[in-house]
């Protein structure tokens, strides 16, 4: 691993620990509680896709006429991640984005999908509808990074502030409450993320950051600053969910 990546990971440890050791997990005591978490977490699932598409737009050619853009290794990294995040295979073996998988999992366990569906119907590059204080802060952090149009910052938010933050204990809690077969799709979603992040996407994303930063000290510093801001925003989101569970 690139020694700069190792240094950043070390510096991010206290911020990650605040999330992976958050009291939110101890407060998940029913399927209804898990539904409340999903109704908030779905916005992070959605804007994860926005980060990914922003990277694809910057680092590959997404318009006609086609022209080769940038580094071919970087193009392959991005497109391989897009393939599985935007058109993976769901629990029923149908092509699906991970966002759509998450909506299906929410519906299966009785979580309310109407707010996020209204949000997505209205959202555009000039209008991010308000949802709640913590969700608004979370999304403004993400789209502040996206609107920078700086690929190394977007890659940082994508890589360090995302789904590898869900600890194993959360997957165990969800599996424990999956007694009436109303969380099967959520269990599948979590297991699929663990499989992809641990197997391919995590290492690919770290390789992408190394390629984008090279020997540029300013970019490496900005990668760490962006990662910290993303983790702080996630903690605030978890704080809001935890307060609703209490």
C-alpha positions as CSV (number, residue, x, y, z in Angstrom):
1,X,0.0,0.0,0.0
2,X,1.1,3.5,-0.8
3,X,2.7,4.9,2.4
4,X,0.7,8.1,2.1
5,X,-2.5,6.1,2.2
6,X,-1.3,4.3,5.3
7,X,-0.6,7.7,6.9
8,X,-4.0,9.0,6.0
9,X,-5.7,5.8,7.4
10,X,-3.8,6.2,10.6
11,X,-4.9,9.9,11.0
12,X,-8.5,9.0,10.2
13,X,-8.7,6.3,12.9
14,X,-10.2,8.5,15.7
15,X,-12.8,9.9,13.3
16,X,-13.7,6.4,12.1
17,X,-13.9,5.0,15.6
18,X,-16.5,7.6,16.5
19,X,-18.7,6.1,13.8
20,X,-18.0,2.4,14.2
21,X,-18.3,2.6,18.0
22,X,-21.3,4.9,17.9
23,X,-24.2,4.3,20.3
24,X,-26.6,4.0,17.4
25,X,-25.9,0.3,17.1
26,X,-26.8,-0.4,20.8
27,X,-30.1,1.5,20.2
28,X,-31.2,-0.8,17.4
29,X,-33.6,-3.0,19.3
30,X,-36.3,-3.8,16.8
31,X,-37.1,-4.0,13.0
32,X,-38.8,-0.6,13.4
33,X,-35.5,0.9,14.7
34,X,-33.7,-0.5,11.7
35,X,-36.3,1.0,9.5
36,X,-35.6,4.4,11.0
37,X,-31.9,4.1,10.4
38,X,-32.6,3.0,6.8
39,X,-34.8,6.1,6.2
40,X,-31.8,8.3,7.0
41,X,-29.0,6.1,5.7
42,X,-30.6,5.9,2.2
43,X,-29.5,9.5,1.5
44,X,-25.9,8.3,2.0
45,X,-26.5,5.4,-0.4
46,X,-27.9,7.8,-3.0
47,X,-25.2,10.4,-2.8
48,X,-22.5,7.7,-2.9
49,X,-23.8,7.1,-6.5
50,X,-23.5,10.9,-7.1
51,X,-19.9,10.9,-6.1
52,X,-19.2,7.9,-8.4
53,X,-20.9,9.5,-11.4
54,X,-19.0,12.7,-10.8
55,X,-15.7,10.8,-10.9
56,X,-16.8,9.0,-14.1
57,X,-17.7,12.4,-15.7
58,X,-14.3,13.9,-14.8
59,X,-12.1,10.9,-15.5
60,X,-13.7,9.2,-18.5
61,X,-15.6,10.3,-21.7
62,X,-19.3,10.3,-21.1
63,X,-20.5,12.2,-24.1
64,X,-20.5,11.9,-27.9
65,X,-18.4,12.1,-29.9
66,X,-16.1,9.9,-27.9
67,X,-12.5,10.8,-27.2
68,X,-9.9,9.1,-25.0
69,X,-9.8,11.0,-21.7
70,X,-7.0,10.8,-19.2
71,X,-5.2,7.7,-18.0
72,X,-6.4,4.4,-19.3
73,X,-5.8,2.7,-16.0
74,X,-7.9,5.3,-14.2
75,X,-10.7,4.8,-16.8
76,X,-10.7,1.1,-16.1
77,X,-10.8,1.6,-12.4
78,X,-13.8,3.9,-12.5
79,X,-15.7,2.0,-15.1
80,X,-15.3,-1.3,-13.3
81,X,-16.7,0.2,-10.1
82,X,-19.6,1.9,-12.0
83,X,-20.5,-1.5,-13.5
84,X,-21.2,-3.1,-10.2
85,X,-22.6,-0.1,-8.3
86,X,-25.0,1.0,-11.0
87,X,-25.9,-2.4,-12.5
88,X,-25.1,-5.1,-10.0
89,X,-27.3,-8.2,-9.5
90,X,-29.9,-8.1,-6.7
91,X,-31.1,-10.8,-4.4
92,X,-33.5,-12.1,-7.2
93,X,-30.7,-12.1,-9.8
94,X,-32.0,-9.0,-11.6
95,X,-29.8,-6.1,-12.7
96,X,-30.1,-3.2,-10.2
97,X,-28.1,-0.3,-8.8
98,X,-27.3,-0.5,-5.1
99,X,-29.6,2.5,-4.5
100,X,-32.5,0.6,-6.0
101,X,-31.5,-2.5,-4.0
102,X,-31.7,-0.4,-0.9
103,X,-35.1,0.9,-1.7
104,X,-36.4,-2.6,-2.2
105,X,-34.9,-3.6,1.2
106,X,-36.6,-0.6,2.8
107,X,-40.0,-1.6,1.3
108,X,-39.5,-5.2,2.4
109,X,-39.1,-4.2,6.1
110,X,-41.7,-1.5,6.2
111,X,-39.5,1.6,6.1
112,X,-41.0,4.7,4.5
113,X,-39.5,5.3,1.0
114,X,-41.7,8.2,0.0
115,X,-39.4,11.0,1.3
116,X,-36.3,9.8,-0.5
117,X,-38.3,9.1,-3.7
118,X,-39.7,12.6,-3.6
119,X,-36.3,14.0,-3.0
120,X,-34.7,12.1,-5.9
121,X,-37.6,13.2,-8.2
122,X,-37.0,16.9,-7.4
123,X,-33.2,17.0,-7.0
124,X,-31.0,18.5,-9.7
125,X,-27.6,20.2,-9.9
126,X,-29.1,23.5,-8.9
127,X,-31.5,22.3,-6.2
128,X,-30.8,19.9,-3.3
129,X,-34.1,19.8,-1.4
130,X,-34.0,20.2,2.3
131,X,-34.7,17.1,4.4
132,X,-33.4,17.6,8.0
133,X,-30.5,19.4,9.6
134,X,-28.2,16.4,9.7
135,X,-29.1,15.1,6.3
136,X,-28.8,18.6,4.8
137,X,-25.4,19.0,6.3
138,X,-24.4,15.5,5.1
139,X,-25.5,16.3,1.5
140,X,-24.0,19.8,1.5
141,X,-20.7,18.3,2.5
142,X,-20.9,15.8,-0.4
143,X,-22.0,18.2,-3.0
144,X,-19.5,20.8,-1.9
145,X,-16.8,18.2,-2.8
146,X,-18.6,17.3,-6.1
147,X,-18.9,20.9,-7.1
148,X,-15.2,21.5,-6.6
149,X,-14.7,19.4,-9.8
150,X,-11.4,18.2,-8.3
151,X,-11.2,14.5,-8.8
152,X,-8.8,13.7,-5.9
153,X,-11.2,15.3,-3.4
154,X,-14.2,13.5,-4.9
155,X,-12.3,10.2,-4.8
156,X,-11.4,10.9,-1.1
157,X,-15.1,11.4,-0.1
158,X,-16.0,8.3,-2.1
159,X,-13.3,6.1,-0.6
160,X,-12.8,7.1,3.0
161,X,-16.3,8.3,4.0
162,X,-18.5,5.5,2.8
163,X,-19.9,2.1,3.4
164,X,-16.9,0.4,4.9
165,X,-17.9,2.5,8.0
166,X,-20.7,0.0,8.7
167,X,-19.2,-2.4,11.3
168,X,-19.6,-6.1,11.4
169,X,-21.8,-5.7,14.5
170,X,-24.4,-3.9,12.4
171,X,-24.6,-6.7,10.0
172,X,-25.0,-9.1,12.9
173,X,-27.8,-7.0,14.4
174,X,-29.7,-7.0,11.1
175,X,-29.2,-10.7,10.7
176,X,-30.4,-11.3,14.3
177,X,-33.7,-9.5,13.6
178,X,-34.2,-11.2,10.3
179,X,-36.6,-13.7,11.9
180,X,-39.7,-13.1,9.8
181,X,-37.9,-12.8,6.5
182,X,-38.5,-9.1,6.2
183,X,-34.9,-8.1,6.2
184,X,-33.6,-10.6,3.6
185,X,-32.9,-8.0,1.0
186,X,-31.2,-5.7,3.5
187,X,-28.9,-8.6,4.6
188,X,-28.1,-9.3,0.9
189,X,-27.3,-5.6,0.3
190,X,-25.0,-5.5,3.3
191,X,-23.3,-8.8,2.4
192,X,-22.9,-7.6,-1.2
193,X,-21.2,-4.4,0.0
194,X,-18.8,-6.2,2.2
195,X,-17.9,-8.6,-0.6
196,X,-17.3,-5.8,-3.1
197,X,-15.6,-3.3,-0.8
198,X,-13.3,-6.0,0.7
199,X,-12.7,-7.8,-2.6
200,X,-12.4,-5.2,-5.3
201,X,-13.8,-1.7,-4.8
202,X,-11.8,-0.7,-1.7
203,X,-8.4,-1.5,-3.2
204,X,-9.4,-0.1,-6.5
205,X,-10.5,3.2,-4.9
206,X,-7.2,3.5,-3.0
207,X,-5.3,2.9,-6.2
208,X,-7.3,5.6,-7.8
209,X,-6.4,8.1,-5.1
210,X,-2.7,7.2,-5.5
211,X,-2.9,7.7,-9.3
212,X,-4.7,11.1,-8.9
213,X,-2.3,12.5,-6.3
214,X,1.0,11.1,-7.4
215,X,3.7,13.2,-5.7
216,X,1.6,16.3,-5.3
217,X,1.7,17.2,-1.5
218,X,-1.1,19.7,-1.8
219,X,-3.4,17.0,-3.2
220,X,-2.5,14.5,-0.5
221,X,-3.3,17.1,2.2
222,X,-6.6,17.9,0.5
223,X,-7.5,14.2,0.3
224,X,-7.0,13.9,4.1
225,X,-9.0,17.1,4.8
226,X,-11.9,15.9,2.6
227,X,-11.9,12.5,4.3
228,X,-12.1,14.1,7.7
229,X,-15.0,16.4,6.7
230,X,-16.9,13.4,5.2
231,X,-16.4,11.4,8.4
232,X,-17.6,14.3,10.6
233,X,-20.7,14.7,8.5
234,X,-21.4,10.9,8.8
235,X,-21.1,11.1,12.6
236,X,-23.6,14.0,12.7
237,X,-26.0,11.9,10.6
238,X,-25.6,9.0,13.0
239,X,-26.2,11.4,15.9
240,X,-29.5,12.4,14.5
241,X,-30.7,8.8,13.9
242,X,-29.6,7.8,17.4
243,X,-31.6,10.7,18.9
244,X,-34.7,9.5,17.1
245,X,-34.2,6.0,18.4
246,X,-34.0,7.3,21.9
